[in-house]
């Protein structure tokens, strides 16, 4: 990276209005005057010729903010509810998916996550119910959490996605296919602990700035988008390399 590229990134990261931020102490602050105007003019011209620097600075800032938000709520993000997890329980990288049962992209992500787990024996996946699309999504999330309490999350998860759009009928069908007693599940869906878990997921998602389903937390990165296998693998590799 050239000297001016370093200066440009530093100025963008600090805010161009400040005009005196220099990276790593390599550049002394310059008071107002011809020299400062010259520096700012050079940086401005550089940014016009290389707008990708703005993207780099924005990405870097967003990643730092995501890392802080993840660190502040790590347990709420990476500790599974019941058995709502997959992969290696002692995995060195945790992939967290925030999903909604009425989300077609989440349904399409199900086999992709399975492929990730099959291709990487050191990955652990945490599934977090995040019902944001409809009232039916919220109802489905409650049943999902109860299934997780009863040790049948995966069976319910797969059955409900396979059933199509969420309705009372497809939820009941998924409960039956998961081998759960409908009366027992219904008795648990409106309990305070289920309320608390949904509120926690919704609150954490807001702090993380999640913008759509599915959303992912991998290492210190947050991504709100359906991702192909190769991108999930890339994010896992980055998280693993970062320790």
matplotlib code that plots the C-alpha trace (Angstrom):
import matplotlib.pyplot as plt

x = [0.0, 1.5, 2.0, -0.9, -3.2, -2.3, -3.0, -6.3, -7.5, -6.5, -8.3, -11.5, -11.5, -11.2, -13.6, -12.5, -13.7, -11.0, -8.2, -5.4, -5.5, -2.4, -1.9, 0.3, 2.0, 3.9, 2.7, 2.8, -0.4, -0.2, -1.7, -4.0, -2.2, -0.8, 0.8, -2.4, -4.4, -1.9, -2.1, -5.9, -5.9, -3.6, -5.8, -8.9, -7.5, -6.3, -9.8, -11.4, -9.0, -9.3, -12.8, -12.2, -10.3, -13.6, -15.1, -12.0, -12.3, -16.1, -15.6, -12.9, -14.9, -18.0, -16.0, -14.5, -18.0, -19.3, -16.4, -17.2, -20.9, -20.1, -17.6, -20.2, -22.9, -20.8, -22.7, -26.1, -24.9, -22.9, -24.5, -27.2, -30.7, -31.4, -30.0, -30.4, -26.9, -25.0, -21.5, -18.7, -19.6, -15.9, -15.4, -12.8, -15.1, -18.7, -21.1, -24.3, -27.3, -30.2, -33.2, -36.9, -39.1, -41.0, -37.7, -37.2, -33.5, -33.2, -34.8, -32.4, -29.5, -30.3, -28.4, -25.6, -25.0, -25.1, -22.5, -20.3, -20.5, -19.7, -16.7, -15.3, -15.1, -14.1, -17.1, -20.0, -23.3, -25.7, -29.2, -31.0, -34.7, -35.2, -38.9, -39.1, -41.4, -44.8, -46.9, -46.7, -42.9, -43.1, -45.4, -43.1, -40.1, -41.9, -42.5, -38.9, -37.5, -39.7, -38.5, -34.9, -35.7, -37.0, -33.9, -35.7, -34.7, -33.2, -36.1, -38.6, -36.4, -36.1, -39.8, -41.1, -39.0, -40.0, -43.6, -43.6, -45.1, -45.8, -49.4, -50.9, -51.3, -47.7, -46.5, -48.6, -47.3, -43.7, -44.3, -45.7, -42.8, -40.3, -41.8, -43.1, -46.3, -48.4, -50.2, -46.9, -45.4, -48.4, -48.2, -44.7, -44.8, -46.1, -43.9, -41.7, -38.5, -39.6, -40.5, -37.1, -35.2, -37.1, -36.6, -32.9, -32.5, -34.4, -32.4, -29.1, -29.9, -30.7, -27.4, -25.5, -27.3, -28.8, -30.7, -32.4, -32.6, -30.6, -27.9, -24.6, -22.1, -18.8, -15.7, -15.9, -17.9, -21.6, -23.3, -27.0, -27.5, -27.9, -24.4, -23.1, -20.9, -17.7, -18.4, -19.2, -16.0, -14.0, -15.5, -14.8, -11.2, -10.8, -12.2, -9.9, -6.8, -7.8, -7.9]
y = [0.0, 3.4, 6.3, 8.2, 5.2, 4.8, 8.5, 8.3, 5.3, 7.0, 10.2, 8.4, 6.3, 9.3, 11.4, 13.7, 16.7, 16.1, 16.1, 15.3, 11.6, 9.7, 6.0, 4.4, 7.6, 7.7, 11.1, 14.1, 16.3, 19.4, 22.6, 24.7, 26.4, 25.7, 22.4, 21.0, 22.2, 20.6, 17.3, 17.3, 18.2, 15.2, 12.9, 14.2, 13.6, 10.2, 9.2, 10.4, 8.3, 5.3, 5.3, 1.7, 3.1, 4.5, 1.0, -0.5, 2.1, 1.6, -2.2, -1.9, 0.3, -1.9, -5.0, -3.3, -2.3, -5.8, -7.3, -5.1, -6.0, -9.7, -9.5, -7.7, -10.4, -13.5, -15.8, -14.8, -15.4, -18.6, -20.6, -22.8, -23.1, -26.8, -28.9, -26.2, -26.8, -29.1, -30.1, -30.6, -29.6, -28.8, -27.0, -24.3, -22.0, -21.3, -20.4, -18.8, -18.6, -16.3, -17.6, -17.3, -20.3, -18.2, -17.2, -19.0, -18.1, -19.7, -22.8, -22.8, -22.4, -25.6, -28.0, -25.4, -25.5, -29.3, -29.2, -26.9, -29.3, -32.3, -30.5, -29.2, -31.4, -28.5, -26.3, -26.0, -24.5, -22.7, -22.0, -19.0, -18.4, -14.9, -14.5, -11.2, -11.9, -12.7, -13.7, -17.2, -17.0, -16.1, -19.1, -21.4, -20.1, -20.9, -24.5, -24.7, -23.6, -26.2, -28.9, -27.8, -28.2, -31.7, -32.7, -32.8, -29.5, -30.8, -33.1, -30.3, -27.8, -30.0, -31.1, -27.6, -26.3, -29.3, -28.5, -25.1, -21.9, -21.8, -22.4, -24.1, -27.2, -27.4, -26.7, -29.6, -31.8, -30.9, -31.6, -35.1, -35.8, -34.8, -37.5, -34.9, -35.0, -32.1, -31.5, -31.4, -29.0, -26.7, -26.6, -25.2, -22.7, -19.8, -20.2, -17.3, -19.1, -19.2, -15.5, -14.7, -16.6, -14.9, -11.5, -12.2, -13.2, -10.2, -7.8, -9.3, -9.2, -5.5, -4.8, -6.7, -4.6, -7.7, -6.5, -9.6, -13.4, -15.4, -13.6, -15.1, -14.4, -16.1, -15.1, -11.4, -10.8, -10.3, -11.0, -10.5, -12.5, -16.0, -17.3, -20.0, -22.8, -21.2, -17.9, -19.7, -21.6, -18.4, -16.8, -19.9, -19.9, -16.2, -16.8, -19.7, -17.8, -14.9, -17.3]
z = [0.0, -1.0, 1.3, -0.1, 0.1, 3.8, 4.4, 2.5, 4.5, 7.7, 6.8, 5.7, 8.8, 11.1, 9.1, 6.3, 8.3, 10.9, 8.3, 10.7, 11.4, 10.3, 10.4, 13.1, 14.1, 10.8, 9.8, 12.1, 12.4, 10.2, 11.3, 9.1, 6.3, 2.8, 3.7, 5.2, 2.2, -0.2, 1.7, 1.7, -2.0, -2.8, -0.7, -2.3, -5.8, -4.8, -3.5, -6.7, -8.7, -6.3, -4.8, -3.7, -0.8, 0.6, 0.3, 2.1, 4.9, 5.3, 5.4, 7.9, 10.2, 9.9, 10.7, 13.8, 15.0, 14.3, 16.3, 19.3, 19.2, 19.0, 21.9, 24.0, 23.5, 22.6, 25.0, 23.7, 20.1, 20.4, 23.2, 21.7, 23.0, 23.8, 20.9, 18.3, 16.9, 14.5, 13.5, 16.0, 19.6, 20.2, 16.8, 16.6, 14.5, 15.3, 12.5, 13.8, 11.6, 12.4, 10.5, 9.9, 9.0, 6.4, 4.7, 1.4, 1.4, 4.9, 3.5, 0.6, 3.0, 4.9, 2.5, 2.1, 5.9, 5.7, 3.0, 5.1, 8.1, 5.9, 4.4, 7.6, 10.7, 12.9, 12.4, 14.9, 13.7, 16.1, 14.9, 16.3, 15.8, 14.5, 13.5, 11.6, 8.6, 10.0, 13.0, 11.7, 11.9, 15.6, 16.2, 14.4, 16.3, 19.6, 18.5, 17.2, 20.6, 22.4, 20.0, 20.9, 24.6, 23.9, 21.9, 18.6, 17.0, 13.8, 13.1, 13.5, 11.6, 8.5, 8.7, 8.8, 6.0, 3.9, 4.5, 2.8, 4.0, 7.7, 8.8, 11.9, 9.8, 8.6, 12.2, 13.5, 10.7, 11.6, 15.3, 14.3, 11.9, 14.6, 16.9, 19.4, 21.4, 20.2, 23.5, 25.4, 22.9, 23.0, 26.8, 26.5, 23.7, 25.7, 28.8, 30.1, 29.1, 25.4, 25.6, 27.1, 24.4, 21.6, 23.1, 23.6, 19.9, 18.7, 20.9, 20.0, 16.3, 16.6, 18.4, 15.6, 13.0, 11.2, 8.1, 6.7, 6.9, 6.9, 8.8, 9.9, 12.6, 11.8, 13.8, 14.2, 11.0, 10.5, 7.1, 6.3, 3.1, 1.7, 1.1, -1.2, 0.2, -1.0, 0.8, 4.0, 3.7, 3.1, 6.2, 8.2, 7.0, 7.9, 11.4, 11.9, 10.7, 13.0, 16.0]

ax = plt.figure().add_subplot(projection="3d")
ax.plot(x, y, z, "-o")
ax.set_aspect("equal")
plt.show()
